[in-house]
C-alpha cells in the first residue's frame, strides 16, 4: 500500500496577498513562497469567511462557519466537541503536531479587554467566556484538539523574542526583538525543522503557525532596514472621502487607526517593517523546503502556505482587519504536491477557509467528519471539471455583519442597517464607489441578498433572522 503523504501547513497571521510576488506584489520578492505555486497551484480567489484571527482559524481547522464552531470572536474558545482536521488525520494514522499561535482555546482577559473598549455588554451577543483554568499561553495536551505534539503550541502572543530554558520550556518576550536564533519566526521554524527531520514510520501533519506579520510591526535585523519607508506606496484610497459612518465610531477608530497618527509618514514606516516581516517569513519557508529536499521528503509532502486574514495597511484610511473591504478577506493560498497537482496550476474558482478541511482530506482520499459546512475543492486543484458555484460568504464578530462575494460584486450588510455596501468588483476593484443606495442597482442587490439569506438559513446562522427583515 502506498504511503500517505506528509502535510506541512505554514499559516501566517494577517498577511495580505499583495505581499507575495506570485500575487503581483510591488517592491518585494518572495521567491520561496512563490516556488510553492510555481511547482504546484495558486488559488487566485481564496477568501477567509471572517477577517479576524480566531473565527478564521476556527473555519480552517473545523470546516465550519463561526457560529457553528463557536469561536466567532477573537479570544473565544472553540466548541470542545468540534472535530478538527487533526483529529481526522490522527485517526487515519498520522503523527500530528502544531507549532506556534493557536488562538482557539479562549482567553477571558482578552475578551474583557475588547468589551472594555466597545462599551458593549458581552451577554447581549451571547459571548461565552472560557471555562478552563489555563494559567498561561501554553496549550496542554488535553486541550490541543487532535495535535499530539503540542509542546510549542501557544494560545496567542505577538512577542518578538523567544527565551528557551534548559528544561525545554520557553517564554515569549513582548518587549525585546530576537536575533536569527531567538526571533519568533526563526525560532518556530527551527522547531518545525526539527519535527520534519524525525525519522518516523507514520506520515506527519504539521502546522507551523507564524504570528507575523501581524502587528506590532517590528522585525529583527537585517530585515528591519531591508525596505525603506520612502519607497513604500500609499494606497490610492488612503484619503477615503466616502468612509462609512460605522468606521467613525470610537471603538472602530481604536481598532482601525495607527495609535501614533494615521499619516502617510507613519504608514510608510510601518509598511516597510511589515515587508521586512514578510521577507523573514519567506526566507524561513525556503529553509523548510531545503530541509525537505535534503532528506528526500519534499515530493512526498503536501506543502501549503496561507494566512488567516489580510491587512488593510492604509487602504480606505484604515489599518488591520475585521472591516468589510475586500483586502482583509481575499487571501493567499498556495499548495505543492507534484504527485497529484500539476506545476503552475492556477485555480480561479471561489474557495474559502471553511472549505480547507474537506479539500485537504479529499485530496488524500480521507473521509471528512460529516460536520463540515464547506465544500471539497480538491477536484479543482487536480484540474477536473465539477459543478461549482462561485460565491463566498463572510461574517464579522458579534454576528452583526454579513456579506457575499461573487466574481462580479460584493454585497455586505450591517445589522444597524446604515452604510451597507455594494461594490462592482470588475469595474471598481479598489472599492471606491458604494453602489448600494443607487436605484439602478436595486435588482442586483436584491438577487444577491436572496442568495445571502438562503445561505444563512441553510447553515442555521443567527444572521438569517435580521437579514430577512424587509427593512434590509
C-alpha positions as CSV (number, residue, x, y, z in Angstrom):
1,X,0.0,0.0,0.0
2,X,1.3,3.4,-1.0
3,X,2.4,5.6,2.0
4,X,0.2,8.6,2.6
5,X,1.8,12.0,2.0
6,X,3.1,14.1,4.8
7,X,1.4,17.5,5.1
8,X,3.2,20.7,6.1
9,X,0.8,23.7,6.6
10,X,2.5,27.0,7.0
11,X,0.0,29.5,8.4
12,X,0.9,33.2,8.8
13,X,-1.1,35.9,10.6
14,X,-2.6,38.9,8.9
15,X,-0.7,38.6,5.6
16,X,-2.2,40.2,2.5
17,X,-1.9,38.7,-0.9
18,X,-0.2,41.9,-2.1
19,X,2.9,41.0,-0.1
20,X,3.6,37.9,-2.3
21,X,5.2,38.3,-5.7
22,X,3.2,35.3,-7.1
23,X,0.1,37.5,-6.5
24,X,1.7,40.6,-8.1
25,X,3.4,42.2,-5.1
26,X,5.2,45.5,-5.7
27,X,8.5,46.3,-4.1
28,X,9.1,42.9,-2.5
29,X,10.1,39.5,-3.8
30,X,9.1,36.2,-2.2
31,X,10.8,33.5,-4.2
32,X,10.4,30.7,-1.7
33,X,6.7,31.2,-1.2
34,X,6.4,31.6,-5.0
35,X,8.1,28.3,-5.5
36,X,5.2,26.5,-3.9
37,X,2.9,27.9,-6.6
38,X,5.4,27.6,-9.4
39,X,5.7,23.9,-8.7
40,X,2.1,23.5,-7.6
41,X,-1.0,25.5,-7.5
42,X,-2.2,29.0,-6.6
43,X,-5.7,29.9,-5.7
44,X,-6.5,33.4,-7.1
45,X,-9.9,33.7,-5.3
46,X,-9.4,32.3,-1.9
47,X,-11.2,34.1,0.9
48,X,-11.5,33.9,4.7
49,X,-15.1,33.7,5.9
50,X,-14.2,36.1,8.8
51,X,-11.4,38.6,8.6
52,X,-10.1,38.2,12.2
53,X,-7.8,35.6,13.7
54,X,-9.9,33.3,16.0
55,X,-13.1,32.8,13.8
56,X,-11.0,32.4,10.7
57,X,-8.8,29.8,12.3
58,X,-11.9,28.0,13.5
59,X,-13.2,27.8,9.9
60,X,-9.8,26.4,8.7
61,X,-9.5,23.7,11.3
62,X,-13.1,22.5,11.5
63,X,-14.7,23.3,8.1
64,X,-17.5,25.1,10.0
65,X,-18.7,28.6,9.9
66,X,-18.0,30.8,13.0
67,X,-21.5,30.5,14.6
68,X,-21.1,26.7,14.3
69,X,-17.6,26.2,15.7
70,X,-18.4,28.7,18.5
71,X,-15.4,31.0,18.4
72,X,-17.0,33.8,16.4
73,X,-14.9,36.5,18.1
74,X,-11.2,36.8,19.0
75,X,-10.3,35.1,22.3
76,X,-13.4,32.9,22.4
77,X,-13.0,29.2,22.9
78,X,-13.8,26.8,20.0
79,X,-16.5,24.3,20.9
80,X,-14.9,21.3,22.5
81,X,-16.9,18.8,20.5
82,X,-15.6,20.1,17.2
83,X,-13.8,17.5,15.1
84,X,-10.7,19.1,13.6
85,X,-8.7,18.0,10.7
86,X,-6.0,17.0,13.2
87,X,-8.5,14.6,14.9
88,X,-9.3,13.0,11.5
89,X,-5.7,12.7,10.3
90,X,-4.6,11.3,13.7
91,X,-7.4,8.7,13.4
92,X,-6.1,7.8,10.0
93,X,-2.5,7.1,11.0
94,X,-0.9,10.5,11.0
95,X,1.5,11.9,13.6
96,X,0.1,15.4,14.3
97,X,2.0,18.4,15.5
98,X,1.3,22.1,16.0
99,X,4.0,24.8,16.4
100,X,3.1,28.4,17.0
101,X,-0.1,30.5,17.6
102,X,-3.3,28.6,18.0
103,X,-5.8,31.3,19.2
104,X,-8.7,28.9,19.6
105,X,-8.5,28.0,23.3
106,X,-10.0,31.2,24.6
107,X,-8.7,33.9,26.8
108,X,-11.1,35.6,29.3
109,X,-8.8,38.6,29.8
110,X,-8.7,39.3,26.1
111,X,-12.5,39.2,25.9
112,X,-12.9,41.5,28.8
113,X,-10.4,44.0,27.3
114,X,-12.3,44.0,23.9
115,X,-15.6,44.8,25.6
116,X,-14.0,47.5,27.8
117,X,-13.1,49.3,24.5
118,X,-16.5,48.9,22.9
119,X,-18.6,49.5,26.0
120,X,-21.0,46.7,24.9
121,X,-22.4,44.1,27.2
122,X,-21.0,40.6,26.2
123,X,-24.2,38.9,27.3
124,X,-26.1,40.8,24.6
125,X,-24.0,39.0,22.0
126,X,-24.1,35.5,23.6
127,X,-20.4,35.6,24.5
128,X,-19.2,32.6,26.3
129,X,-16.2,33.2,28.4
130,X,-13.7,30.3,28.6
131,X,-14.4,27.8,31.4
132,X,-10.9,26.3,31.6
133,X,-8.2,27.1,34.1
134,X,-5.3,27.6,31.8
135,X,-2.9,29.9,33.6
136,X,-0.6,30.8,30.8
137,X,-0.5,30.9,27.0
138,X,0.7,27.3,26.5
139,X,-1.8,24.7,25.3
140,X,-1.8,21.5,27.3
141,X,-2.2,18.1,25.6
142,X,-5.7,17.6,26.9
143,X,-6.8,20.8,25.1
144,X,-4.8,20.5,21.8
145,X,-7.8,19.4,19.7
146,X,-6.1,16.4,18.0
147,X,-2.5,17.7,17.8
148,X,-0.4,15.2,19.7
149,X,2.9,17.2,19.7
150,X,1.8,20.5,21.2
151,X,5.0,21.4,23.1
152,X,5.3,24.6,21.1
153,X,1.6,25.3,20.7
154,X,0.6,28.5,22.4
155,X,-2.7,30.4,22.5
156,X,-1.6,33.9,21.4
157,X,1.4,36.1,21.5
158,X,3.0,38.5,19.1
159,X,6.2,38.9,21.1
160,X,9.4,39.1,19.0
161,X,11.8,37.1,21.1
162,X,11.7,33.5,22.5
163,X,13.7,32.6,25.5
164,X,14.2,28.9,25.8
165,X,15.2,27.3,29.2
166,X,17.3,24.2,30.0
167,X,14.2,22.1,30.8
168,X,12.7,22.7,27.4
169,X,10.2,25.3,28.5
170,X,10.2,28.7,26.9
171,X,8.7,32.2,27.2
172,X,7.9,34.9,24.6
173,X,9.1,38.4,25.3
174,X,6.9,41.3,24.3
175,X,9.5,44.0,24.9
176,X,12.6,42.6,23.1
177,X,13.4,41.7,19.5
178,X,15.3,38.5,19.0
179,X,18.2,37.6,16.6
180,X,18.4,34.9,13.9
181,X,18.0,32.2,16.6
182,X,15.5,33.7,19.0
183,X,13.3,35.9,16.8
184,X,9.9,34.2,17.0
185,X,9.6,33.4,13.3
186,X,13.1,31.9,13.2
187,X,12.7,30.0,16.5
188,X,9.3,28.4,15.5
189,X,10.7,27.5,12.1
190,X,13.7,25.8,13.7
191,X,11.3,23.7,15.8
192,X,9.4,22.8,12.7
193,X,12.7,21.9,11.0
194,X,13.4,19.5,13.9
195,X,10.0,18.0,13.7
196,X,10.3,17.3,10.0
197,X,13.7,15.6,10.4
198,X,12.4,13.0,12.8
199,X,12.7,9.5,11.3
200,X,9.2,8.1,11.7
201,X,7.1,5.3,10.5
202,X,3.9,7.3,10.1
203,X,3.2,10.3,7.8
204,X,3.1,13.6,9.6
205,X,0.7,16.5,9.6
206,X,2.5,19.6,11.0
207,X,1.1,23.1,11.3
208,X,3.7,25.9,11.6
209,X,1.7,28.9,12.7
210,X,3.8,32.0,12.5
211,X,2.4,35.1,14.4
212,X,3.9,37.5,11.9
213,X,3.4,39.8,10.0
214,X,0.6,40.9,12.5
215,X,1.4,44.0,14.5
216,X,3.5,45.1,16.3
217,X,5.2,45.9,13.1
218,X,8.8,45.2,14.2
219,X,11.3,42.7,12.9
220,X,14.9,41.7,13.6
221,X,18.0,42.8,11.7
222,X,18.7,42.8,8.8
223,X,15.0,42.8,7.8
224,X,14.3,46.0,9.8
225,X,16.4,48.0,7.3
226,X,15.8,46.0,4.2
227,X,13.0,48.2,3.0
228,X,13.0,52.0,3.1
229,X,10.0,53.9,4.2
230,X,10.3,56.4,1.4
231,X,9.9,53.6,-1.1
232,X,6.6,52.4,0.2
233,X,3.5,53.2,-1.8
234,X,0.5,54.8,-0.1
235,X,-2.8,53.3,-1.3
236,X,-4.9,55.4,-3.6
237,X,-7.8,55.1,-1.2
238,X,-5.8,56.3,1.8
239,X,-7.8,59.6,1.9
240,X,-11.2,57.9,1.8
241,X,-13.9,60.6,1.3
242,X,-16.7,58.0,1.5
243,X,-15.9,56.3,4.7
244,X,-18.9,54.6,6.2
245,X,-20.3,56.0,9.4
246,X,-19.7,52.8,11.3
247,X,-15.9,53.3,10.9
248,X,-16.1,56.6,12.8
249,X,-17.4,55.1,16.0
250,X,-14.9,55.5,18.8
251,X,-14.4,51.7,19.2
252,X,-13.9,51.3,15.4
253,X,-11.4,54.1,15.3
254,X,-9.5,52.4,18.1
255,X,-9.3,49.2,16.2
256,X,-8.5,50.6,12.7
257,X,-6.1,53.6,13.1
258,X,-2.4,53.8,13.9
259,X,-2.0,55.0,17.5
260,X,0.9,57.2,16.5
261,X,-1.3,59.0,14.0
262,X,-2.8,58.0,10.6
263,X,-0.3,59.9,8.4
264,X,1.5,59.0,5.2
265,X,4.8,59.2,7.0
266,X,3.7,56.8,9.8
267,X,2.1,54.4,7.3
268,X,5.2,54.2,5.2
269,X,7.3,53.4,8.3
270,X,5.1,50.5,9.4
271,X,4.7,49.2,5.9
272,X,8.5,48.9,5.5
273,X,8.6,46.9,8.7
274,X,5.7,44.8,7.5
275,X,7.5,44.0,4.3
276,X,10.6,43.1,6.5
277,X,8.5,40.6,8.5
278,X,7.2,39.0,5.2
279,X,10.8,38.7,3.8
280,X,11.8,37.0,7.0
281,X,8.9,34.6,6.6
282,X,9.8,33.9,3.0
283,X,13.4,33.0,3.9
284,X,12.2,30.6,6.6
285,X,9.8,29.0,4.1
286,X,12.9,28.5,1.9
287,X,14.7,26.8,4.9
288,X,11.9,24.3,5.3
289,X,11.7,23.5,1.6
290,X,15.5,23.0,1.6
291,X,15.3,20.6,4.6
292,X,12.5,18.6,3.0
293,X,14.5,18.4,-0.2
294,X,17.8,17.4,1.5
295,X,16.1,14.5,3.4
296,X,14.2,13.3,0.3
297,X,10.8,14.1,1.6
298,X,9.8,17.2,-0.4
299,X,7.9,15.4,-3.2
300,X,6.2,13.2,-0.6
301,X,5.0,16.1,1.4
302,X,2.0,18.4,0.6
303,X,3.2,21.9,1.3
304,X,0.6,24.5,1.9
305,X,1.1,28.2,2.5
306,X,-1.7,30.5,3.6
307,X,-2.8,33.0,6.2
308,X,-5.9,33.7,8.4
309,X,-6.8,37.1,7.0
310,X,-5.3,40.1,5.3
311,X,-4.1,43.6,6.4
312,X,-5.6,46.9,5.1
313,X,-2.3,48.8,5.6
314,X,-3.9,52.2,4.8
315,X,-6.5,51.2,2.3
316,X,-9.7,53.2,2.8
317,X,-7.8,55.1,5.5
318,X,-7.7,52.2,7.9
319,X,-5.4,49.5,9.3
320,X,-5.5,45.9,10.4
321,X,-8.7,43.8,9.7
322,X,-12.3,42.9,10.6
323,X,-14.0,45.5,8.5
324,X,-15.9,44.9,5.3
325,X,-13.5,45.8,2.5
326,X,-12.1,43.0,0.3
327,X,-8.4,43.1,1.1
328,X,-8.8,41.6,4.6
329,X,-10.9,38.7,3.1
330,X,-9.2,37.7,-0.1
331,X,-6.0,36.0,1.0
332,X,-3.2,33.8,-0.4
333,X,-3.3,30.1,-0.7
334,X,-0.5,28.1,-2.4
335,X,-0.1,24.3,-2.4
336,X,2.6,21.9,-3.8
337,X,2.2,18.2,-4.3
338,X,3.8,17.1,-7.6
339,X,2.4,13.6,-7.4
340,X,-1.1,15.0,-8.0
341,X,-1.0,18.7,-8.6
342,X,0.3,19.9,-11.9
343,X,3.0,22.6,-11.7
344,X,1.8,26.1,-12.5
345,X,-1.9,25.4,-11.8
346,X,-4.0,28.5,-11.2
347,X,-7.5,27.9,-9.8
348,X,-9.8,30.9,-10.3
349,X,-12.9,29.5,-8.7
350,X,-14.1,31.0,-5.4
351,X,-12.9,28.9,-2.4
352,X,-12.8,29.9,1.3
353,X,-11.4,28.9,4.6
354,X,-14.4,26.8,5.5
355,X,-13.5,24.6,2.5
356,X,-10.0,23.9,3.7
357,X,-10.7,20.8,5.8
358,X,-12.7,18.9,3.2
359,X,-10.4,20.0,0.4
360,X,-7.2,18.6,2.0
361,X,-9.0,15.4,3.1
362,X,-10.4,15.0,-0.3
363,X,-7.0,15.5,-1.9
364,X,-5.6,12.5,0.0
365,X,-8.8,10.4,-0.1
366,X,-9.8,10.5,3.6
367,X,-13.5,10.9,4.6
368,X,-14.4,14.1,6.4
369,X,-16.2,14.1,9.7
370,X,-19.6,14.8,8.2
371,X,-20.0,18.0,10.3
372,X,-18.3,20.3,7.8
373,X,-20.2,23.1,6.2
374,X,-17.7,23.8,3.5
375,X,-17.0,22.2,0.1
376,X,-14.4,19.8,-1.3
377,X,-12.4,21.8,-3.8
378,X,-9.7,19.1,-4.4
379,X,-11.0,18.3,-7.9
380,X,-10.3,21.9,-8.9
381,X,-6.7,21.5,-7.8
382,X,-6.5,18.5,-10.0
383,X,-7.9,20.4,-13.0
384,X,-11.2,18.4,-13.0
385,X,-14.4,20.0,-14.2
386,X,-17.0,19.9,-11.5
387,X,-20.2,21.8,-10.6
388,X,-19.1,24.7,-8.5
389,X,-20.9,27.9,-7.6
390,X,-18.6,30.9,-7.4
391,X,-19.7,32.5,-4.2
392,X,-18.1,33.1,-0.7
393,X,-19.9,34.2,2.4
394,X,-18.4,36.5,5.0
395,X,-19.1,37.3,8.7
396,X,-17.9,39.7,11.3
397,X,-17.5,39.4,15.0
398,X,-20.6,39.9,17.2
399,X,-22.8,38.5,14.4
400,X,-23.8,41.9,13.2
401,X,-22.4,41.9,9.7
402,X,-22.8,39.5,6.8
403,X,-22.0,39.5,3.1
404,X,-21.3,37.7,-0.1
405,X,-18.6,37.8,-2.7
406,X,-19.2,36.8,-6.3
407,X,-17.0,37.3,-9.4
408,X,-18.9,40.5,-10.2
409,X,-20.0,42.0,-6.9
410,X,-19.5,42.2,-3.2
411,X,-22.6,42.9,-1.0
412,X,-22.3,43.5,2.7
413,X,-24.9,44.4,5.3
414,X,-24.5,45.8,8.8
415,X,-27.2,44.9,11.4
416,X,-27.7,48.6,12.3
417,X,-28.9,49.0,8.7
418,X,-26.9,52.0,7.6
419,X,-24.0,52.4,5.2
420,X,-24.4,48.9,3.8
421,X,-22.1,48.2,0.9
422,X,-22.3,47.1,-2.7
423,X,-19.2,47.2,-4.9
424,X,-18.7,46.3,-8.6
425,X,-15.6,44.1,-8.3
426,X,-14.9,44.3,-12.1
427,X,-15.3,48.0,-12.7
428,X,-14.2,49.2,-9.2
429,X,-11.5,46.8,-7.8
430,X,-10.3,49.4,-5.3
431,X,-13.9,49.7,-3.9
432,X,-14.1,53.5,-4.2
433,X,-17.8,53.8,-5.1
434,X,-20.6,52.3,-2.9
435,X,-23.5,51.3,-5.2
436,X,-25.8,50.0,-2.5
437,X,-28.2,53.0,-2.5
438,X,-28.3,53.6,-6.2
439,X,-31.7,52.8,-7.7
440,X,-30.3,51.2,-10.8
441,X,-28.6,48.5,-8.7
442,X,-31.7,47.6,-6.8
443,X,-32.3,44.4,-8.8
444,X,-28.7,43.2,-8.5
445,X,-28.8,44.0,-4.7
446,X,-32.0,42.0,-4.2
447,X,-30.7,39.0,-6.1
448,X,-27.5,38.9,-4.1
449,X,-29.5,39.4,-0.9
450,X,-31.7,36.4,-1.7
451,X,-28.5,34.3,-2.1
452,X,-27.2,35.6,1.2
453,X,-30.4,35.0,3.1
454,X,-30.8,31.5,1.6
455,X,-27.3,30.5,2.6
456,X,-27.6,31.8,6.1
457,X,-30.9,29.9,6.6
458,X,-29.4,26.7,5.2
459,X,-26.5,26.8,7.7
460,X,-28.6,27.9,10.6
461,X,-26.7,31.2,11.0
462,X,-28.1,33.7,13.5
463,X,-27.6,36.5,10.9
464,X,-30.5,35.0,8.9
465,X,-33.0,36.4,11.4
466,X,-32.2,40.1,10.9
467,X,-31.2,39.7,7.2
468,X,-34.8,38.5,6.4
469,X,-36.4,41.7,7.7
470,X,-37.9,43.8,4.9
471,X,-36.1,46.9,6.0
472,X,-32.9,45.4,4.7
